[in-house]
């Protein structure tokens, strides 16, 4: 019973870290990459559809992304979605592909992105701590219901704290790498 709770908490914490990685990938650095568009959706025949399902993405150089829609009728919706996003770019359309040219990041914009990254990291840490709290509450309930002994739960809580620290440290490392990437000129 205790190992099940610890395993489930660890899986949830791992998914929180993976979610944080996806969030960090969406934050723009000086280089172009398709993950910047991962969270964007476009109105496609009345449904909000992720851009990854509507088009293919190519990165010919460090500051250019070519977006080739699978259906040419979705081109204006994709273009509008990119323009309305917080990426700070203006896409251009030549009838076949959408070109997104990324301007050089200013120091002010880099600092803004670092703040966004720190907020996302804190959200991920909070998520990990919430999963820890859930596991601890489950363990405390087991003691209260006299299903297991207090010594076993104390050992499990120490193990839970170590796992929590491991995942929080992973988030901190990801944040540190993203900050270094953003400050790189």
Phi, psi and omega in degrees: 000312179296314178300326179297316180296315180296320180295316180296318178298319180295320178297318179293321178294321178297319179293328177295320178293319178297320177298320178297320178299318179296318178298318180293326179295331181282345179282127185286133170250194181291341183258148177279143173203146184299335181296342178299334184259006186298326184268357183276144176232157178230152178283110182237106183052045174085358180239141176285114185241134178300142180300329181299335180270347183259342187204165173257151183241135176229145179240092181289329175213181189295338184233024181222137175234131176255127181246119180251104179294142177288327179241117184299336181290343180272357186302313182293323178295319179295314180300317180295319180299317180292317181297321182279351181285174179269020180285338179073034180236159179238105182287151175237146189239128178251012180099333179246317180228159174254127178258130176242110179262124182269121178289159176298136180286134175276163180298321180297316180293322177299316180296324177298315179295326177295319177299318178298316180297318179295322178296316179295323178295318179295321177299319179293318178299318179298319178299315179298317180294324177296321177293324175297315180299318179301313181296317180296318177298320178297318179294317179297323179294323179296321178293315181299320179279003179058037176277329180221166180275161181294326180297318179297318181293322179298318177296318180296322179294322176298317179296319179298319179296321179295317179296317179300314180298320179301313182288323177296320177297322178298317179297317179298321178295317179298317179297316181299317179295319180293319178298317179297320180295321180289327182279345180292126182257000000 
